[in-house]
Structure formats: structure tokens, C-alpha cells
Amino acid sequence: AGATFISPFVGRLEDIGTDAYQLISDLREIIDFYGFDTEIIAASIRNTVHVENVAKRGAHIATIPDAVFDKMTKHPLTTSGIKNFTKDWETFKNKVE
């Protein structure tokens, strides 16, 4: 059919009881098997679990709302890790100077 993109709406599919992740896996398998020049755009992403699972299933692109993206980039361990890294760097830098 020559479709450039296929866009399964993950959250909406879940709302009606459809396994959106299996659909994405199936679509990716078909695209790869036949060599179609088509990309999967996962839409209706509602949480970080959606992002992780659509990536694992082979979606090329995910439309991620700001709130979900923020949750992906702001994690307590990331924040503390950056603070510790900065502290260690300052200690090291002062020893070298």
C-alpha cells in the first residue's frame, strides 16, 4: 500500500482490551519480513512503561507527552548520581590543581 507510517495508539488500544505491544511486534515483523519502507509511530503514550515497551517491540518513533518525558529524565537515582559525580569531580579537580 506504500504507507510511510503506521501509528498504533497504545493507550487507546489498551482501553479497548487490545494488546498494543503484540500489535507493534507483529507490525514490525511484517515490515522487516517484506522490506517495507514504513515506520511505526507509537502514539497515545501515557506513561514510562509504554515508552519502554514500544521501544522493546520495535517502534521506530514514539510520540511522548512532556509529562512522561519529564518522568523519564527525572529520577531520584539520576539526581543523586549527578550530585555524587559532581562532588567527586570537584574533589579530583582540586587534587590535580
N, C-alpha and C positions, 0 to 999 in steps of 0.2 A: 504494500500500500504506500510505501515511501514516507512513512511518518518519521519526522525528525526527532520528536519527543513523545514519550508516553508518561503520563502523570497520574499514578495512583495516589489517591487521597487517603493516607494511612489512618488518621484519626476517624474520618468518616466511615471508612471500611470497617474499622473495629466497632463503630457504633451499631452497624447492622450485622455484626457477628461474622464478618469475613476475615480470614487470616491474611492480613495485608502483607506480612513478611513472606509467606509462602507465595503469594502472588508476585511479589518482586523477584523472588528466587526463580520462579517459573518464567517470568518475562525475560530475565537476564539470560537464562539458559537458552531460550528461543532466539534471542538477539545474537548471542555468541555462536550458536549452532549454525544459523543461517547466514551469519556475517552481515546482518543488517547494520546500516549506519544510523542507528537510533539510540537515543539516550533516555534513561529513566530518571525522571524528576519526581522524587518523593515529596508530596505536598501534605498539608494538614498535619504537620508535625506539632505535637502538643507537649512533648517532654524529652528529656535527655535519653531515655530508653528508646524512644522512637528513632532518634538520631543514630544511636549505636546500632540498632538492629537493621535499619535500612542500609547502613554502610556495610555491615556484615553480609547482607543479602545481595549486594552488588548494585545498588542505586548509584548512578553517576553523579547526581546532584540532589541536594535536599534543600527545600525552602524552609529556613529555620527562623521562627519569630525571635525578636530581640530578647524577650524574657527567657526563652530557652537557651539562646546563645550565651546570655549572661551567666546562667547556671552552669554552662559547660566551662566557662573561663574563670569562674569564681568559686573556688573550692577551699575549704579551711586548710587542707594539707598543702595546697599550692601556695596559699598566702604565707603560711608558716615556713614553708620551704624557701620561698624567696627571701623572707626576713633572715633566715639562718644563712643562706648563701651570701647575702649582702654583708652580714656581720662577719662571716668567715673571710670574705674578700677584704674587708677593711682591716682585719687583723693581719692577714697575709701582706697586704699592700704596705702597712705600716712597718712590718719587719723588713721588707725589701728596701724601703726608702732609707 
